[in-house]
């Protein structure tokens, strides 16, 4: 049951990543592009984190736990950095939309 939850979270984070990546490519506004890019990277960080935890659940072993520790730390770093970027760009996105319409 826990494995199904991990797989569901992996699929959802991957779908959200591609959703925001397409929004990034379709947006003509530079700040909005950066905002969508940072949102996509947050979901990619969630993907890395959940994938690592899923691997630890499926294949318990010392070598796997070393790799999982690297993936978890990398995922957390990607998530926190891009949440900061999302908040920063979010302040200016509404103004950019308003100016360019």
BADOGU-296046 format. One record per residue: residue number from 1; residue in three letters; x negated, y, z of N, C-alpha, C in turn. Coordinates in nm, 2 decimals. Each point is the difference from the previous one (the first is absolute). Example, Ala and Ser with C-alpha at 12.3 -4.5 7.8 and 13.67 -1.06 7.14 Angstrom:
<lumpas>
+-----+------+--------+--------+--------+--------+--------+--------+--------+--------+--------+
:  nr : rest :    nc1 :    nc2 :    nc3 :   cac1 :   cac2 :   cac3 :    cc1 :    cc2 :    cc3 :
+-----+------+--------+--------+--------+--------+--------+--------+--------+--------+--------+
:   1 :  ALA :  -1.32 :  -0.57 :   0.78 :   0.09 :   0.12 :   0.00 :  -0.09 :   0.12 :   0.00 :
:   2 :  SER :   0.04 :   0.11 :  -0.07 :  -0.09 :   0.11 :   0.00 :   0.08 :   0.11 :   0.08 :
+-----+------+--------+--------+--------+--------+--------+--------+--------+--------+--------+
</lumpas>
This chain:
<lumpas>
+-----+------+--------+--------+--------+--------+--------+--------+--------+--------+--------+
:  nr : rest :    nc1 :    nc2 :    nc3 :   cac1 :   cac2 :   cac3 :    cc1 :    cc2 :    cc3 :
+-----+------+--------+--------+--------+--------+--------+--------+--------+--------+--------+
:   1 :  UNK :  -0.08 :  -0.12 :   0.00 :   0.08 :   0.12 :   0.00 :  -0.09 :   0.13 :   0.00 :
:   2 :  UNK :  -0.10 :  -0.01 :   0.08 :  -0.09 :   0.12 :   0.01 :  -0.07 :   0.02 :  -0.14 :
:   3 :  UNK :  -0.03 :  -0.11 :  -0.07 :  -0.07 :   0.02 :  -0.13 :   0.10 :   0.07 :  -0.10 :
:   4 :  UNK :   0.13 :  -0.03 :   0.01 :   0.09 :   0.06 :  -0.09 :   0.01 :   0.15 :   0.03 :
:   5 :  UNK :  -0.01 :   0.04 :   0.12 :   0.00 :   0.14 :   0.04 :  -0.12 :   0.07 :  -0.06 :
:   6 :  UNK :  -0.12 :  -0.06 :   0.01 :  -0.12 :   0.05 :  -0.06 :   0.01 :   0.01 :  -0.15 :
:   7 :  UNK :   0.05 :  -0.10 :  -0.06 :   0.01 :   0.00 :  -0.15 :   0.10 :   0.11 :  -0.04 :
:   8 :  UNK :   0.11 :   0.02 :   0.07 :   0.10 :   0.10 :  -0.03 :  -0.06 :   0.14 :   0.01 :
:   9 :  UNK :  -0.08 :   0.02 :   0.11 :  -0.07 :   0.13 :   0.02 :  -0.10 :   0.03 :  -0.10 :
:  10 :  UNK :  -0.07 :  -0.11 :  -0.05 :  -0.10 :   0.02 :  -0.10 :   0.07 :   0.04 :  -0.13 :
:  11 :  UNK :   0.10 :  -0.06 :  -0.04 :   0.08 :   0.03 :  -0.12 :   0.05 :   0.14 :   0.00 :
:  12 :  UNK :   0.07 :   0.03 :   0.11 :   0.06 :   0.14 :   0.02 :  -0.11 :   0.10 :  -0.01 :
:  13 :  UNK :  -0.11 :  -0.01 :   0.07 :  -0.10 :   0.10 :  -0.01 :  -0.06 :   0.01 :  -0.14 :
:  14 :  UNK :  -0.01 :  -0.11 :  -0.07 :  -0.06 :   0.01 :  -0.14 :   0.10 :   0.07 :  -0.09 :
:  15 :  UNK :   0.13 :  -0.03 :   0.02 :   0.11 :   0.07 :  -0.08 :   0.00 :   0.15 :   0.03 :
:  16 :  UNK :  -0.01 :   0.04 :   0.12 :  -0.01 :   0.14 :   0.04 :  -0.12 :   0.07 :  -0.06 :
:  17 :  UNK :  -0.11 :  -0.08 :   0.00 :  -0.13 :   0.06 :  -0.06 :   0.02 :   0.03 :  -0.14 :
:  18 :  UNK :   0.06 :  -0.09 :  -0.08 :   0.02 :   0.02 :  -0.14 :   0.11 :   0.11 :  -0.03 :
:  19 :  UNK :   0.09 :   0.01 :   0.09 :   0.10 :   0.11 :  -0.01 :  -0.06 :   0.13 :   0.01 :
:  20 :  UNK :  -0.08 :   0.02 :   0.10 :  -0.07 :   0.13 :   0.02 :  -0.11 :   0.03 :  -0.11 :
:  21 :  UNK :  -0.06 :  -0.11 :  -0.05 :  -0.10 :   0.02 :  -0.10 :   0.07 :   0.05 :  -0.13 :
:  22 :  UNK :   0.12 :  -0.06 :  -0.03 :   0.07 :   0.05 :  -0.12 :   0.05 :   0.14 :   0.02 :
:  23 :  UNK :   0.04 :   0.04 :   0.12 :   0.04 :   0.14 :   0.03 :  -0.12 :   0.09 :  -0.02 :
:  24 :  UNK :  -0.12 :  -0.05 :   0.04 :  -0.12 :   0.08 :  -0.01 :  -0.03 :   0.03 :  -0.15 :
:  25 :  UNK :   0.01 :  -0.10 :  -0.08 :  -0.04 :   0.02 :  -0.14 :   0.11 :   0.08 :  -0.08 :
:  26 :  UNK :   0.12 :   0.00 :   0.05 :   0.11 :   0.07 :  -0.07 :   0.01 :   0.14 :   0.04 :
:  27 :  UNK :  -0.06 :   0.04 :   0.12 :   0.02 :   0.13 :   0.05 :  -0.10 :   0.10 :  -0.07 :
:  28 :  UNK :   0.05 :   0.11 :  -0.05 :  -0.09 :   0.10 :  -0.07 :  -0.07 :   0.09 :   0.10 :
:  29 :  UNK :   0.04 :   0.00 :   0.13 :  -0.05 :   0.10 :   0.10 :  -0.12 :  -0.06 :   0.07 :
:  30 :  UNK :  -0.11 :   0.07 :   0.02 :  -0.12 :  -0.05 :   0.06 :   0.02 :  -0.04 :   0.15 :
:  31 :  UNK :   0.06 :   0.08 :   0.07 :   0.02 :  -0.03 :   0.15 :   0.09 :  -0.11 :   0.01 :
:  32 :  UNK :   0.10 :  -0.01 :  -0.08 :   0.10 :  -0.11 :   0.01 :  -0.08 :  -0.13 :  -0.04 :
:  33 :  UNK :  -0.08 :   0.00 :  -0.09 :  -0.08 :  -0.12 :  -0.04 :  -0.09 :  -0.04 :   0.12 :
:  34 :  UNK :  -0.06 :   0.09 :   0.06 :  -0.08 :  -0.04 :   0.12 :   0.08 :  -0.05 :   0.11 :
:  35 :  UNK :   0.12 :   0.05 :   0.02 :   0.10 :  -0.05 :   0.10 :   0.04 :  -0.14 :  -0.03 :
:  36 :  UNK :   0.04 :  -0.02 :  -0.12 :   0.04 :  -0.14 :  -0.04 :  -0.12 :  -0.10 :   0.01 :
:  37 :  UNK :  -0.11 :   0.05 :  -0.04 :  -0.12 :  -0.09 :   0.01 :  -0.03 :  -0.04 :   0.15 :
:  38 :  UNK :   0.01 :   0.10 :   0.09 :  -0.03 :  -0.04 :   0.14 :   0.11 :  -0.09 :   0.06 :
:  39 :  UNK :   0.13 :   0.02 :  -0.05 :   0.11 :  -0.09 :   0.04 :  -0.03 :  -0.14 :  -0.05 :
:  40 :  UNK :  -0.04 :  -0.01 :  -0.12 :  -0.03 :  -0.13 :  -0.06 :  -0.12 :  -0.07 :   0.08 :
:  41 :  UNK :  -0.09 :   0.08 :   0.03 :  -0.12 :  -0.06 :   0.08 :   0.04 :  -0.04 :   0.14 :
:  42 :  UNK :   0.10 :   0.06 :   0.06 :   0.05 :  -0.04 :   0.13 :   0.06 :  -0.14 :  -0.02 :
:  43 :  UNK :   0.08 :  -0.02 :  -0.10 :   0.06 :  -0.14 :  -0.02 :  -0.11 :  -0.10 :  -0.04 :
:  44 :  UNK :  -0.10 :   0.05 :  -0.07 :  -0.11 :  -0.10 :  -0.03 :  -0.08 :  -0.04 :   0.12 :
:  45 :  UNK :  -0.02 :   0.10 :   0.10 :  -0.06 :  -0.04 :   0.13 :   0.09 :  -0.09 :   0.07 :
:  46 :  UNK :   0.13 :   0.01 :   0.00 :   0.09 :  -0.10 :   0.06 :  -0.02 :  -0.13 :  -0.06 :
:  47 :  UNK :  -0.01 :   0.00 :  -0.13 :  -0.02 :  -0.13 :  -0.08 :  -0.13 :  -0.07 :   0.05 :
:  48 :  UNK :  -0.11 :   0.08 :   0.01 :  -0.13 :  -0.06 :   0.04 :   0.02 :  -0.06 :   0.15 :
:  49 :  UNK :   0.06 :   0.08 :   0.08 :   0.01 :  -0.04 :   0.14 :   0.09 :  -0.13 :   0.02 :
:  50 :  UNK :   0.11 :   0.00 :  -0.07 :   0.09 :  -0.11 :   0.01 :  -0.06 :  -0.13 :  -0.06 :
:  51 :  UNK :  -0.07 :   0.02 :  -0.12 :  -0.06 :  -0.11 :  -0.07 :  -0.11 :  -0.06 :   0.09 :
:  52 :  UNK :  -0.07 :   0.08 :   0.07 :  -0.11 :  -0.05 :   0.09 :   0.06 :  -0.08 :   0.12 :
:  53 :  UNK :   0.11 :   0.05 :   0.06 :   0.06 :  -0.07 :   0.11 :   0.07 :  -0.13 :  -0.05 :
:  54 :  UNK :   0.05 :   0.00 :  -0.12 :   0.06 :  -0.12 :  -0.06 :  -0.11 :  -0.10 :  -0.02 :
:  55 :  UNK :  -0.11 :   0.04 :  -0.05 :  -0.11 :  -0.10 :  -0.02 :  -0.05 :  -0.06 :   0.14 :
:  56 :  UNK :   0.00 :   0.08 :   0.10 :  -0.04 :  -0.05 :   0.13 :   0.10 :  -0.10 :   0.05 :
:  57 :  UNK :   0.13 :   0.02 :  -0.03 :   0.11 :  -0.09 :   0.04 :  -0.01 :  -0.13 :  -0.08 :
:  58 :  UNK :  -0.03 :   0.01 :  -0.13 :   0.00 :  -0.12 :  -0.08 :  -0.13 :  -0.09 :   0.01 :
:  59 :  UNK :  -0.11 :   0.07 :   0.01 :  -0.13 :  -0.07 :   0.01 :  -0.08 :   0.03 :   0.12 :
:  60 :  UNK :   0.03 :  -0.05 :   0.11 :  -0.07 :   0.04 :   0.12 :  -0.14 :  -0.07 :   0.00 :
:  61 :  UNK :  -0.10 :   0.09 :   0.01 :  -0.14 :  -0.04 :   0.00 :  -0.09 :   0.11 :   0.03 :
:  62 :  UNK :  -0.12 :  -0.02 :   0.04 :  -0.09 :   0.11 :   0.04 :  -0.03 :   0.09 :  -0.12 :
:  63 :  UNK :  -0.03 :  -0.06 :  -0.12 :  -0.03 :   0.08 :  -0.11 :   0.12 :   0.08 :  -0.05 :
:  64 :  UNK :   0.11 :  -0.06 :   0.01 :   0.13 :   0.08 :  -0.04 :   0.02 :   0.11 :   0.10 :
:  65 :  UNK :  -0.02 :  -0.02 :   0.13 :   0.02 :   0.11 :   0.09 :  -0.10 :   0.12 :  -0.02 :
:  66 :  UNK :  -0.12 :  -0.03 :  -0.04 :  -0.09 :   0.11 :  -0.03 :   0.05 :   0.08 :  -0.12 :
:  67 :  UNK :   0.04 :  -0.07 :  -0.11 :   0.06 :   0.07 :  -0.11 :   0.12 :   0.08 :   0.03 :
:  68 :  UNK :   0.09 :  -0.07 :   0.08 :   0.12 :   0.07 :   0.05 :  -0.03 :   0.12 :   0.08 :
:  69 :  UNK :  -0.10 :   0.00 :   0.08 :  -0.03 :   0.12 :   0.08 :  -0.04 :   0.11 :  -0.09 :
:  70 :  UNK :  -0.08 :  -0.03 :  -0.10 :  -0.04 :   0.10 :  -0.10 :   0.12 :   0.06 :  -0.07 :
:  71 :  UNK :   0.09 :  -0.09 :  -0.04 :   0.12 :   0.05 :  -0.07 :   0.09 :   0.08 :   0.09 :
:  72 :  UNK :   0.02 :  -0.04 :   0.12 :   0.09 :   0.07 :   0.10 :  -0.06 :   0.14 :   0.02 :
:  73 :  UNK :  -0.13 :   0.01 :   0.03 :  -0.06 :   0.13 :   0.02 :   0.01 :   0.09 :  -0.12 :
:  74 :  UNK :  -0.03 :  -0.06 :  -0.12 :   0.01 :   0.08 :  -0.12 :   0.15 :   0.04 :  -0.03 :
:  75 :  UNK :   0.09 :  -0.08 :   0.03 :   0.14 :   0.03 :  -0.02 :   0.04 :   0.12 :   0.09 :
:  76 :  UNK :  -0.04 :  -0.01 :   0.13 :   0.03 :   0.11 :   0.10 :  -0.06 :   0.13 :  -0.04 :
:  77 :  UNK :  -0.13 :  -0.01 :  -0.05 :  -0.06 :   0.12 :  -0.04 :   0.07 :   0.07 :  -0.12 :
:  78 :  UNK :   0.03 :  -0.09 :  -0.10 :   0.07 :   0.06 :  -0.12 :   0.14 :   0.06 :   0.04 :
:  79 :  UNK :   0.07 :  -0.07 :   0.09 :   0.13 :   0.05 :   0.04 :  -0.01 :   0.13 :   0.07 :
:  80 :  UNK :  -0.09 :   0.01 :   0.10 :  -0.01 :   0.13 :   0.08 :  -0.05 :   0.11 :  -0.09 :
:  81 :  UNK :  -0.10 :  -0.02 :  -0.08 :  -0.05 :   0.11 :  -0.09 :   0.10 :   0.05 :  -0.09 :
:  82 :  UNK :   0.08 :  -0.09 :  -0.06 :   0.10 :   0.04 :  -0.10 :   0.13 :   0.06 :   0.06 :
:  83 :  UNK :   0.03 :  -0.04 :   0.13 :   0.11 :   0.07 :   0.07 :  -0.04 :   0.14 :   0.02 :
:  84 :  UNK :  -0.12 :   0.03 :   0.04 :  -0.05 :   0.14 :   0.02 :   0.02 :   0.08 :  -0.13 :
:  85 :  UNK :  -0.05 :  -0.07 :  -0.12 :   0.02 :   0.07 :  -0.12 :   0.14 :   0.02 :  -0.04 :
:  86 :  UNK :   0.09 :  -0.10 :   0.02 :   0.14 :   0.02 :  -0.03 :   0.06 :   0.11 :   0.08 :
:  87 :  UNK :  -0.03 :   0.02 :   0.12 :   0.05 :   0.11 :   0.08 :  -0.05 :   0.13 :  -0.05 :
:  88 :  UNK :  -0.13 :   0.00 :  -0.04 :  -0.06 :   0.13 :  -0.04 :   0.07 :   0.04 :  -0.13 :
:  89 :  UNK :   0.01 :  -0.09 :  -0.10 :   0.05 :   0.04 :  -0.13 :   0.16 :   0.02 :   0.01 :
:  90 :  UNK :   0.06 :  -0.07 :   0.09 :   0.14 :   0.02 :   0.02 :   0.05 :   0.14 :   0.03 :
:  91 :  UNK :  -0.09 :   0.07 :   0.07 :   0.03 :   0.14 :   0.03 :   0.01 :   0.09 :  -0.12 :
:  92 :  UNK :  -0.07 :  -0.04 :  -0.11 :   0.00 :   0.09 :  -0.12 :   0.08 :  -0.06 :  -0.12 :
:  93 :  UNK :   0.05 :  -0.12 :   0.01 :   0.07 :  -0.06 :  -0.11 :   0.13 :   0.07 :  -0.03 :
:  94 :  UNK :   0.08 :   0.03 :   0.11 :   0.13 :   0.07 :  -0.02 :  -0.02 :   0.13 :  -0.06 :
:  95 :  UNK :  -0.10 :   0.08 :   0.04 :  -0.03 :   0.13 :  -0.05 :  -0.04 :  -0.01 :  -0.15 :
:  96 :  UNK :  -0.08 :  -0.10 :  -0.03 :  -0.04 :  -0.02 :  -0.14 :   0.12 :  -0.04 :  -0.09 :
:  97 :  UNK :   0.09 :  -0.08 :   0.05 :   0.12 :  -0.03 :  -0.08 :   0.08 :   0.12 :  -0.02 :
:  98 :  UNK :   0.02 :   0.08 :   0.10 :   0.08 :   0.12 :  -0.01 :  -0.06 :   0.10 :  -0.09 :
:  99 :  UNK :  -0.13 :   0.02 :   0.00 :  -0.07 :   0.10 :  -0.09 :   0.01 :  -0.05 :  -0.15 :
: 100 :  UNK :  -0.02 :  -0.12 :  -0.02 :  -0.01 :  -0.05 :  -0.14 :   0.14 :  -0.04 :  -0.06 :
: 101 :  UNK :   0.11 :   0.03 :   0.06 :   0.13 :  -0.03 :  -0.06 :   0.07 :   0.12 :  -0.05 :
+-----+------+--------+--------+--------+--------+--------+--------+--------+--------+--------+
</lumpas>
